Amino acid sequence: MKRPEAEPRSAFAHFEPLTTRWMDNDIYGHLNNVVYLSLFDTAVNQYLIAAGALDIHAGTVIGLVVETHCNFFDSLAYPQRIDAGLRVGRQGRSSVRYEIGLFAEGVEHCAALGHLIHVYVDRDKRRPVPVLPDEYLLALKGLTL
């Protein structure tokens, strides 16, 4: 199995700016591991909301996270600005694998690299949609290299 490597900014289609918070640091002085996964989720949803795909209050389709993964290459900490690089790794009929790189401001290679998979479901029935809505398909084009 190939060892994961930090990827450059050029490997991502779009960047979402994020900031760390006081409570994100752990006793060792860097972001706690679970914060990285939270930043992944925040970056993806922040992008989808801004792109007009996700309506967190009234949308009929929502994304449920069914898988996450993260490889760590360097520490991030509070206070620090982060650029979350986004790209679509795989797109199915009702699911999307978002690949995310977390970059310290001004640094060329990511400090963390991972993914999350959303399965898009009907908000009320919680069953997968037969096909991704047009607004999602349009938003996903902005994350495709």
N, C-alpha and C positions, 0 to 999 in steps of 0.2 A: 504494500500500500504506500502511495506517495505521501510524503510529509507535507502538510499544508504550509503555504508560504504567504507572507503579506503581499497584497496586490497594490499596484499603483493607482493613482487617481484616474488615469486614462482607461481603466477597466470598468468604469461606471458611467452610466448615461446621464445621471442627474444627481445633484447634491442638495440635501436639506440641512440648513443650519440648526444646530442644537446647542444648548448650554447645560453644563452640569449644575447640580444643586448641592448645597451644604450637606444635606443628609445622605448624599450618594457615596461619600468616602467611607471606607471601613477602617478598622483599627490599624491597618497597615499603611494608611495614608493614600490609598488609591481607590478607584471605583470598585465597589463590591461586584462580584460576578453577575448577580441577578440584574444589576443596573444596565449592563450591556444589552441584555434581552429586552428590557424595558425601552431602551433607546432604539433598538430595532423596530419595535412595535410603534413607538411614537413617530419615527421617521416615515414609515410606510403610511400610517394613517394621516399624518400631517400632509403628506404629498397628495393622497387620495381626496382629502377634504378640499385642499386648495385647487385641485384639478376638476372639482365639481362632480366627482364620482360618488363619494361617500357622504351621506347625510346621516350623521350619528343620531339625530333625534327623530326623523320622520321617514328615512329611507326604507324601502321595502326589502332591500337586499343588504345583508351585513356579512362581514368576513369573520370567520372563527379560526383561530390559530390551532392547527392540528399537529404542527411539528416545529421545533426550533433547534438551532445548533450554533455554536460559537467556538472559534479558535482565537486564542489570545497571542499577540506578538509583542506588545508593549503596553505599559500602564498609561491610563488616563486618570485624571483626578480633578477635584474641585479646587479652585475655580479654573475652568478651562472651557474654551469654545471648541465645539466639535463639528466637523462636516460629515454627514452621513451620506455616503455614496450609495445609490440605488440602481439596481438593474433587475430585469425579469430574467430568471434562470430557466423557468419552464412555465408554460401556460396551457392549462387544460380547458375542458368545457366549463367547469365550475370551480376550478382551483388555480392558484398562482403561487409559484415559488419565487419569493422576493429574495434577492441576494444583496447583502448590506456590508459595506466596509465603513468602519468608524475611524476617522482621521483627526488627529490633533491639528489645530489650525496651522496652516503653513507647512505641514509635513507631507511628503510625497507618497509614502507607503502607509497602509492602514495599520492601526494598533490592534484592531480586532476585525475578523471576517466571519460572517455567518449567514444564516438564512432563516426565514420563517415561511411557512406555507399557510395560506389562507384558503379555506373552503368557503365559497360564497353560498349563503343559504337565505331562504325566505325568512324574514325577521320573525313572523308569527309561527310558522310551522316548523322552523329549524331543520328543514330538509334542503339538500343542495338544489340550486337553481339548475334548470336544464341547459342554460347557456348564459354566459356573462352578459349583463346589460351593456348597451352601446356606450354609455358614459364611462364604464370601466374599460372597455376595449380601447376607447379613445385615450384615456389616461395611461393605459399600459404602453401605448406607442411611445410615450415620452420617456419610458424606462427601458426601451429596447435599443441595444447598440447596433 
